[in-house]
Amino acid sequence: MNPPQVSNRDRIAVVGAGYFAAHHLEAWRACGAEVVGLCDIDLQRGESLAARFGILNTSTDAAQMFDDVRPALVDVALPPAAQRDVVMAALERRIPTICQKPFGRDWAEATAMTEAATRLRTPLVVHENFRFTPWFRECRRLIDAGHFGRLHGASFRLRPGDGQGPDAYLNRQPYFQTMPQLLVRETAVHFIDTFRYLLGEVRAVTARLRRLNPVIAGEDAALIVFDFDDDRTALFDGNRLNDHAAHDPRRTMGEMWLEGEAGVLRLDGDARLWWKAHGQPEQLHTYIGGDAGSAKGAFGGAVTALQAHVLAHLRAGTALENAAADYLSNLRVQAAIYHSHASGVRVVMADFDPSGP
Ligand SMILES: NC(=O)c1ccc[n+]([C@@H]2O[C@H](COP(=O)([O-])OP(=O)(O)OC[C@H]3O[C@@H](n4cnc5c(N)ncnc54)[C@H](O)[C@@H]3O)[C@@H](O)[C@H]2O)c1
């Protein structure tokens, strides 16, 4: 078998030319990487996006494109139902691959892709970008610097305000209307990952889910309580109907409070961080990237940061975050949340089998 391809390290092939692929292409441009091929089963979509980004090679068949352009990295921006076959085709060619979340149709597909990556010794990373936002990076930096003293909890209030009425999501992500599981699988999963990034591994979850907008199939509101080691807890309180005070409610998607014995750090809707030392007035906390406007790309440059992080791994062997095997932890917690809602019980992760009925 051929060794993993390491030459021409910045030659990228992108699969999928829909709404979010445009953000990936902007990010590759910002990274200085060359996109050498773009594939979409909808030829016109592929060609129109390729023309916008000056990509010379377009295709409707991902595996054929991999053989034609021999990329160093495959970037899969497909819906979950289409991900497994394309990811497998890339891994079988031993091409390092990034796969968008949700990672496959279900747990079985996610584990199959992960096992293939391990067996073929080929990097597979899930495109889970929220932890790469400059504001969550700064939270992590402050935790590591001991800023909070003993950290004991977080609360995120998600209010993007884009889910009201019969036309909810139709202009941007129409598939949101028909997904049988929406808020947790599509959106709260970002915060499962972010909470794990900030607070450590999840030990138990308790969830109550609701559907507020009757035109959609899945849930669009959730209250989730997370337990972590050292008696840390987090609350995710989310709905997609209401908005919050922000110039763009989808920039941070909501507001967060991160608390330790020394004080409270608050993220506002304009991506500002405010530090309130215990017993003192709240003060603006400036940070690198905190003034990032939309010019930095989606979510304060998080898409670019994630993609740059994978390129750095290929170029210099730096450690990967959210490699597929690690990402399965998020999917286990996600499954436990749905199970908690359905059963009405607090689910202890050590006792939970996500492949169960
Ligand atoms: N990480 C994030 O922040 C974030 C944000 C938005 C979307 N997403 C995820 O990105 C993925 C794509 O979302 P989107 O909004 O761009 O979807 P989309 O429907 O706009 O685009 C998907 C594209 O894939 C094409 N396609 C489907 N099957 C294919 C195949 N086998 N080969 C080639 N092309 C194929 C379709 O023709 C379509 O153009 C979803 O999984 C979504 O959840 C992630």
The ligand as a MOL file (V3000), in Angstrom:
LIG
                    3D

  0  0  0     0  0            999 V3000
M  V30 BEGIN CTAB
M  V30 COUNTS 44 48 0 0 0
M  V30 BEGIN ATOM
M  V30 1 N -19.5360 23.6870 11.0690 0
M  V30 2 C -20.4190 24.6320 10.8010 0
M  V30 3 O -20.3340 25.6830 11.3900 0
M  V30 4 C -21.4570 24.3970 9.7430 0
M  V30 5 C -22.2620 25.4390 9.2690 0
M  V30 6 C -23.1660 25.1700 8.2380 0
M  V30 7 C -23.2810 23.8930 7.7290 0
M  V30 8 N -22.5210 22.8940 8.2550 0 CHG=1
M  V30 9 C -22.6040 21.5120 7.7560 0
M  V30 10 O -22.0570 21.4600 6.4450 0
M  V30 11 C -22.6690 20.4150 5.6970 0
M  V30 12 C -23.1250 20.9800 4.3650 0
M  V30 13 O -24.0890 21.9860 4.6170 0
M  V30 14 P -24.5480 23.0100 3.4930 0
M  V30 15 O -25.4330 23.9890 4.1700 0
M  V30 16 O -23.3840 23.5110 2.7240 0 CHG=-1
M  V30 17 O -25.4640 22.0430 2.5690 0
M  V30 18 P -26.0080 22.3350 1.1240 0
M  V30 19 O -27.2350 21.4900 0.9640 0
M  V30 20 O -26.1300 23.8060 0.8780 0
M  V30 21 O -24.8610 21.7950 0.1550 0
M  V30 22 C -24.5410 20.4430 0.0480 0
M  V30 23 C -24.0270 20.1940 -1.3700 0
M  V30 24 O -23.5710 18.8380 -1.4510 0
M  V30 25 C -23.9020 18.3470 -2.7490 0
M  V30 26 N -23.8290 16.8910 -2.7000 0
M  V30 27 C -24.6860 16.0210 -2.0890 0
M  V30 28 N -24.2510 14.7510 -2.2300 0
M  V30 29 C -23.0700 14.8120 -2.9210 0
M  V30 30 C -22.1040 13.8380 -3.3430 0
M  V30 31 N -22.2710 12.5440 -3.0750 0
M  V30 32 N -21.0270 14.2550 -4.0110 0
M  V30 33 C -20.8530 15.5760 -4.2900 0
M  V30 34 N -21.7190 16.5400 -3.9160 0
M  V30 35 C -22.8180 16.1720 -3.2350 0
M  V30 36 C -25.2640 18.9370 -3.0290 0
M  V30 37 O -25.5630 18.9230 -4.4140 0
M  V30 38 C -25.1100 20.3450 -2.4490 0
M  V30 39 O -24.6660 21.2760 -3.4200 0
M  V30 40 C -23.8340 19.9100 6.5670 0
M  V30 41 O -23.4650 18.7030 7.1750 0
M  V30 42 C -24.0220 21.0050 7.6010 0
M  V30 43 O -24.5000 20.5090 8.8420 0
M  V30 44 C -21.6100 23.1340 9.2350 0
M  V30 END ATOM
M  V30 BEGIN BOND
M  V30 1 1 1 2
M  V30 2 2 2 3
M  V30 3 1 2 4
M  V30 4 1 4 5
M  V30 5 2 4 44
M  V30 6 2 5 6
M  V30 7 1 6 7
M  V30 8 2 7 8
M  V30 9 1 8 9
M  V30 10 1 8 44
M  V30 11 1 9 10
M  V30 12 1 9 42
M  V30 13 1 10 11
M  V30 14 1 11 12
M  V30 15 1 11 40
M  V30 16 1 12 13
M  V30 17 1 13 14
M  V30 18 2 14 15
M  V30 19 1 14 16
M  V30 20 1 14 17
M  V30 21 1 17 18
M  V30 22 2 18 19
M  V30 23 1 18 20
M  V30 24 1 18 21
M  V30 25 1 21 22
M  V30 26 1 22 23
M  V30 27 1 23 24
M  V30 28 1 23 38
M  V30 29 1 24 25
M  V30 30 1 25 26
M  V30 31 1 25 36
M  V30 32 1 26 27
M  V30 33 1 26 35
M  V30 34 2 27 28
M  V30 35 1 28 29
M  V30 36 1 29 30
M  V30 37 2 29 35
M  V30 38 1 30 31
M  V30 39 2 30 32
M  V30 40 1 32 33
M  V30 41 2 33 34
M  V30 42 1 34 35
M  V30 43 1 36 37
M  V30 44 1 36 38
M  V30 45 1 38 39
M  V30 46 1 40 41
M  V30 47 1 40 42
M  V30 48 1 42 43
M  V30 END BOND
M  V30 END CTAB
M  END
